[in-house]
Amino acid sequence: MLYFALAVVFTVALYLIMRAYPRYQVNSFHAVVFNYYSCVLTGLVLTPDLAVFQQVRWNSEGTLLTLALGSLFVTAFMLIGLTAQKVSVTAASLAGNMSLVIPVLFGLFIFKNNNKDFTFLNYTGLMVALAALALGAIQTKDKTKNQPQGALSALWLFPVLTFLASGTNNTLINFLSVKYYEPGQTTVFMIIACTGAVIIGTTILIYRIFAYKEQLKLRSIIGGLILGVPNFLSLYFLLLALASFGNSAAFVFPIYNILSMLVSSVAAWLIYRERLNSLNKWGLVLAVIAILLISYQELNF
């Protein structure tokens, strides 16, 4: 259970750290780029035998596709940060966790690799998940009273885009890791993907510095390096939690998603005094119900 708890804690830390960026005038994009430097370093420290990278064929199709996946890493992470900052930590967490709908649908209808028969309750859970996302994205005028005219109607885009980007990201992670990597190479896969994010993110950052005269500030570098540690550790401990529960992903992920959403909501209220409107609260409730419906067979309900 320790690994389980640590996975949730570091996941929630991601949202809280990015939520704090505006307060400390940290440039979110700059921080996201340097976050992946920290991810790679953290991954290398936690890799017991670095000789494993000598076996990687860097010009192979699998490796090149994994490096290219880094562009989606940067995009998805930026959207998570924007959602946490402009909407709420709860909305960002809800959108990220509800995005499990996308890899489930791809597994069912595209890849045909689902290991169980979906029932009416499972499909109902997928529909409820979309309703939960919609309710979690709705903001009241009180929340956005200091926003420019029209900002209220546009805020719902951030959680929706986070949902789509995170879901696509997770779908490609599942597909590429299964097709091109051995079961024990998950950490290697993630380090390569983060290296791709470093290359792509740094290239874009250099272009923005020269083309738009953006200033790279030390606080943004530090903010990114701090963020990268919980970013990598959240996945690292989630993998250890999976191993400790016999690699039962269908059991671990629903509980992990539920706890991440609930703890994020409570932590955001305690630290940032974020308050949910009644629709957001119903969205959170529906999110829990959706996850339970999607995975009720594995939970023995």
C-alpha positions in Angstrom: 0.0 0.0 0.0 3.0 2.3 0.5 3.7 2.4 -3.3 0.0 3.0 -3.9 0.0 6.0 -1.5 3.2 7.4 -3.0 1.8 7.2 -6.5 -1.2 9.2 -5.5 0.8 11.7 -3.5 3.2 12.5 -6.3 0.4 12.6 -8.9 -1.5 15.2 -6.8 1.8 17.1 -6.3 2.0 17.6 -10.1 -1.3 19.5 -10.1 -0.5 21.6 -7.0 3.0 22.6 -8.3 1.6 23.7 -11.6 -1.2 25.6 -9.9 1.4 27.6 -8.0 3.3 28.8 -11.1 1.4 32.0 -11.7 1.9 33.0 -8.0 5.7 32.8 -8.5 5.7 34.2 -12.1 6.9 30.9 -13.5 6.5 30.5 -17.3 4.6 27.3 -17.7 6.0 26.3 -21.0 9.6 26.9 -20.0 9.0 24.9 -16.8 7.4 22.1 -18.7 10.5 21.8 -20.9 12.9 21.7 -18.0 10.6 19.3 -16.2 11.5 16.7 -18.8 15.2 17.2 -18.1 14.5 16.4 -14.5 12.4 13.4 -15.5 15.2 11.9 -17.5 17.7 12.4 -14.7 15.3 11.0 -12.1 14.7 8.0 -14.3 18.4 7.4 -14.8 19.1 7.5 -11.1 16.3 4.9 -10.5 17.6 2.6 -13.3 19.6 -0.1 -11.6 21.7 -1.0 -14.7 22.4 1.8 -17.2 23.9 -0.8 -19.5 20.4 -1.6 -20.7 20.5 1.5 -22.9 23.4 0.0 -24.9 20.8 -2.4 -26.2 18.5 0.4 -27.5 18.6 0.8 -31.3 18.2 4.5 -31.6 17.4 4.5 -35.3 14.7 1.8 -35.0 11.1 2.5 -35.8 10.0 1.9 -32.2 12.6 4.2 -30.7 11.9 7.0 -33.2 8.1 6.8 -32.6 8.7 6.9 -28.9 10.9 10.0 -29.2 8.2 11.6 -31.3 5.7 10.8 -28.6 7.6 13.4 -26.6 5.8 16.2 -28.5 2.4 14.9 -27.2 3.9 14.7 -23.7 4.7 18.5 -23.9 1.3 19.3 -25.2 -0.6 17.3 -22.7 1.4 18.6 -19.8 0.9 22.2 -20.9 -2.8 21.7 -21.0 -2.9 20.1 -17.6 -1.1 23.1 -16.2 -3.4 25.6 -18.0 -6.4 23.7 -16.7 -5.1 23.7 -13.1 -4.3 27.4 -13.3 -7.3 28.8 -15.2 -10.1 26.5 -14.1 -9.1 24.4 -11.0 -6.9 21.6 -9.7 -10.0 19.4 -9.5 -11.0 20.0 -13.1 -7.4 19.2 -14.2 -7.4 16.0 -12.2 -10.9 15.0 -13.3 -10.0 15.5 -17.0 -6.8 13.6 -16.7 -8.4 10.7 -14.9 -11.5 10.5 -17.0 -9.3 10.3 -20.1 -9.1 6.6 -19.4 -12.2 6.4 -21.6 -10.2 7.0 -24.7 -7.7 4.1 -24.4 -10.5 1.9 -23.3 -12.5 2.7 -26.4 -9.4 2.3 -28.6 -8.7 -1.1 -27.0 -12.3 -2.2 -27.6 -12.9 -1.0 -31.2 -9.5 -0.3 -32.8 -6.9 -2.6 -31.3 -9.3 -5.3 -30.3 -7.1 -6.2 -27.3 -9.5 -5.8 -24.4 -9.2 -8.8 -22.0 -12.8 -8.8 -20.8 -16.3 -8.7 -22.3 -17.9 -5.2 -21.8 -21.3 -5.2 -20.3 -24.1 -2.7 -20.3 -22.8 -1.3 -16.9 -19.3 -0.9 -18.4 -20.7 1.1 -21.4 -22.8 3.1 -19.0 -19.7 4.0 -17.1 -18.1 5.4 -20.2 -21.1 7.6 -20.8 -21.1 8.7 -17.1 -17.4 9.6 -17.4 -18.2 12.0 -20.2 -21.0 13.6 -18.2 -18.6 13.9 -15.2 -16.1 15.7 -17.4 -18.8 18.1 -18.7 -20.0 19.0 -15.2 -16.4 19.4 -13.9 -15.6 21.8 -16.7 -18.6 24.2 -16.0 -17.6 27.4 -14.2 -19.8 29.9 -12.5 -19.6 33.7 -13.0 -18.4 34.0 -9.4 -15.3 32.0 -10.3 -14.5 34.1 -13.3 -15.7 37.6 -12.2 -12.2 39.0 -12.8 -11.9 37.4 -16.2 -12.4 39.4 -19.5 -15.7 39.3 -21.3 -16.2 36.0 -22.9 -13.6 34.2 -20.8 -16.3 32.3 -18.9 -17.7 30.6 -21.9 -14.2 29.6 -23.1 -12.8 28.1 -19.9 -14.6 24.7 -20.6 -12.1 24.2 -23.5 -9.2 23.6 -21.1 -10.5 20.5 -19.4 -11.9 19.1 -22.6 -8.6 19.6 -24.4 -6.8 18.1 -21.4 -9.1 15.1 -21.6 -8.4 14.6 -25.3 -4.6 15.1 -25.1 -4.2 12.9 -22.0 -6.4 10.2 -23.5 -4.5 10.2 -26.8 -1.2 10.2 -24.9 -2.2 7.2 -22.8 -3.5 5.3 -25.8 -0.2 5.8 -27.7 1.8 4.9 -24.5 -0.1 1.6 -24.3 0.2 0.9 -28.0 4.0 1.7 -28.4 5.1 0.1 -25.1 3.3 -3.2 -25.9 4.3 -3.3 -29.6 8.0 -2.3 -29.3 9.2 -3.0 -25.7 9.5 -6.0 -23.4 7.4 -6.1 -20.2 10.4 -5.2 -18.1 11.4 -2.2 -20.2 8.7 0.2 -19.1 11.2 2.6 -17.4 13.4 2.5 -20.5 10.4 3.4 -22.6 9.5 6.3 -20.4 13.0 7.7 -20.3 13.2 7.5 -24.1 9.8 9.3 -24.4 10.9 12.0 -22.0 14.2 12.4 -24.0 12.0 13.0 -27.0 10.1 15.6 -25.0 13.4 17.3 -24.1 14.5 17.4 -27.7 11.2 18.7 -29.0 10.5 21.1 -26.1 14.0 22.6 -26.2 13.9 23.1 -30.0 10.6 25.0 -29.6 11.9 27.0 -26.6 15.1 28.1 -28.5 12.9 29.2 -31.4 10.6 31.2 -29.1 13.6 32.9 -27.4 15.1 34.0 -30.7 11.9 34.7 -32.6 9.8 36.3 -29.9 12.6 37.5 -27.6 11.2 35.4 -24.7 13.3 35.7 -21.5 14.3 32.4 -19.8 14.3 33.1 -16.1 15.9 31.1 -13.4 12.6 30.7 -11.5 11.1 28.9 -14.5 14.1 26.5 -14.8 13.9 25.7 -11.1 10.1 25.3 -11.2 10.5 22.8 -14.0 13.3 20.8 -12.4 11.2 20.6 -9.2 8.1 19.4 -11.2 10.0 16.7 -13.0 10.8 14.7 -9.9 7.1 14.0 -8.9 6.3 13.7 -12.6 8.5 10.7 -13.0 8.0 9.3 -9.5 4.2 9.3 -9.9 4.7 6.7 -12.7 7.5 4.9 -11.0 5.6 4.2 -7.9 2.4 3.4 -9.9 4.4 0.7 -11.6 5.6 -0.6 -8.3 2.1 -0.6 -7.0 1.0 -2.6 -10.0 3.7 -5.2 -9.3 2.7 -5.5 -5.7 -0.9 -6.2 -6.7 0.1 -8.9 -9.2 0.0 -6.5 -12.2 -3.8 -6.2 -11.9 -4.2 -3.0 -13.8 -7.9 -3.3 -13.8 -7.9 -3.2 -10.0 -5.1 -0.7 -9.4 -6.0 2.0 -12.0 -9.6 2.6 -10.9 -8.6 3.0 -7.2 -5.6 5.1 -8.2 -7.8 7.4 -10.3 -10.5 7.8 -7.6 -8.0 8.6 -4.9 -6.1 11.0 -7.1 -9.2 13.0 -7.9 -10.5 13.1 -4.3 -7.1 14.0 -2.8 -6.5 16.6 -5.5 -9.8 18.2 -4.6 -9.2 18.3 -0.9 -5.6 19.5 -1.3 -6.6 22.3 -3.6 -9.2 23.4 -1.1 -6.7 23.3 1.8 -3.8 25.0 0.0 -5.5 27.3 -2.5 -9.0 27.6 -1.1 -10.5 26.4 -4.3 -14.2 25.9 -4.0 -16.3 23.7 -6.3 -19.7 24.8 -7.5 -22.6 22.4 -7.2 -22.2 21.1 -10.7 -18.4 20.5 -10.2 -19.2 18.5 -7.0 -21.7 16.4 -9.0 -19.0 15.9 -11.6 -16.7 14.5 -9.0 -19.3 12.2 -7.7 -20.1 11.0 -11.3 -16.4 10.5 -11.9 -16.2 8.0 -9.0 -19.3 6.2 -10.2 -18.0 6.0 -13.8 -14.7 4.4 -12.7 -16.5 1.9 -10.5 -18.9 1.0 -13.4 -16.1 0.6 -15.9 -14.2 -1.8 -13.6 -16.8 -3.3 -11.4 -16.0 -6.9 -12.5 -12.4 -6.6 -11.3 -13.4 -5.0 -8.0 -15.8 -7.9 -7.4 -18.9 -5.7 -7.0 
